[in-house]
Amino acid sequence: MSEAFGSKSRPTSADVAIIGAGPAGLTAAYQLTQQGYSVTVIEKDPTYVGGISRTVEHEGFRFDIGGHRFFSKSREVVDLWNEILPDDFIERPRMSRIYYEGKFYSYPLRAFEALWNLGIFRSTLCMVSYAQAKLFPNRKVRSFEDWTINQFGRKLYSIFFKTYTEKVWGMPCDEMSADWAAQRIKGLSLGGAVIDGLKRSLGLNKRPNDGMATKTLLETFRYPRLGPGMMWDAARDKVVAGGNHVLMGHSFKQLTQDQMSGRWRMTATGPDGDVVIDAGHVISSAPMRELAARIHPLPACALNAAPNLKYRDFLTVALKIRSEDLFPDNWIYIHDSKVQVGRVQNFRSWSPEMVPDPELACVGLEYFCFEGDGLWAASDEQLVALATREMEILGLCDPEDVVGGAVVRQEKAYPVYDDDYAKHVETMRSELEARYPTLHMVGRNGMHRYNNQDHAMMTAMLTVRNIVAGEKLYDIWGVNEDAEYHESGTEGEQAALASVREVPTRVAKAA
């Protein structure tokens, strides 16, 4: 059942109307409320705020949708987290590993450990394959597959890179950009790691052997004790306490700008019919293609660019299992091609308070898919059965110990970076920003950028500054994504977030 947070009367006007109550939308709403602005937020979910950062509750069990470590290099973001949720963070150990054929491998991959776990025969094949790649490298590297085989050999590529990468992104590795591989796997030298490992085994090298020349991983991270949704519930409550509104179960329907006054008329459809909000500014974290399609009259980009933007969806199947914790990791990456699951979360490892029954383990199996395909369309019962069967195949639990399950679907979790996405995004950005200076696009889907929670928040924080100043002081598109921001470095070491994150793109088509 949907709920309106705020005063009893329906809001009819606001200084700023906000589409979406995810991290970007609620960050903007919170900071605007502090500045004394009237704000109305619409959210299509009838129950949860937080978007992909929400926490879903089922029979007292809580599920983190995607897994969210609360770490940022931005001091402003860290300060804002502490301000919104000052007393409910806990410190948690960081642990993520790769699971392949019944054995765990460190993540990021430790080459010597990997070869040891694979056994003599398979390790020999890996080393022969590696030697071939070094002696006869591909001189025309175009794809993720080309680059990774050159670095590690075909055998290690097929074991530790191909299966998982294709599960996540839904495109073959030979169509993905080599640039993305170079960014994501930089710093790992197989030859150097093996030589160092052999020296260590002979007592000639006492340094820890992890195969990583440049990266130091975090050992702990902070986390809200009841999951990431706790942060966004608190942000919503502070917005409402400031006299503003958050309308749950209200879907964005139409946006029209008055040509004389420049003010916006935003229509949202809720359980009691349409709500119309008059606003001076609109902040949108809705997917770019949906925003453009609902502006009236339709901008040109709604016809020639927006339909070409695509998204990758995923779903989580949470299983309650009669057992002690099955593994200590926050999550494990599944590199086994015999199953469809890509990642398995252990919710108690995020926070013990996520799992109320000490005699049960609760894990979340994540399946990457496209909305409308076979996985997405399967019933909850079918998905619980699939997850139970795949846990048995992986050797992680006995199906007889599974006592219940639940399914959470997350549409548009990842913007797809295909051949032409950048051109379409630039087309939309150029037209909408030039034509509508009081319409602001923020967040992951609002900007069609594969960013993280703190980056989404920063785009909203800078947008608020622009609105308060009455001019564009900051270019929010300069807030870029850092592939390793939650893996290494010092919390709060930067004023803003401006490093570049590479994401998988399809290689250019051959002429």
Secondary structure, DSSP 4 states (H G I P E B T S, - for coil): ---EES-SSPP-EEEEEEE--SHHHHHHHHHHHHTT--EEEEES-SS--SGGG-EEEETTEEEESS---B--SBHHHHHHHHHHSSS-EEEEE--EEEEETTEEEESS--HHHHHHHH-HHHHHHHHHHHHHHHHS--SS--BHHHHHHHHH-HHHHIIIIIHHHHHHHSS-GGGBBHHHHHHHTTTB-HHHHHHHHHHHHTTS--S---SBSS----SEEEEETT-THHHHHHHHHHHHHTT-EEEET-EEEEEEE-TTT--EEEEEEETTEEEEEEEEEEEE-S-HHHHHHTEESPPTHHHHTGGG--EEEEEEEEEEEESS-S-SSSEEEE--TTS---EEEEHHHH-GGG---TTEEEEEEEEEE-TTSHHHHS-HHHHHHHHHHHHHHHTS--GGGEEEEEEEEEEEEEE---TTHHHHHHHHHHHHHHH-TTEEE-HHHHHT----HHHHHHHHHHHHHHHHHTS----GGG----TTTTTSS-TT-BSS---------BPPPP-
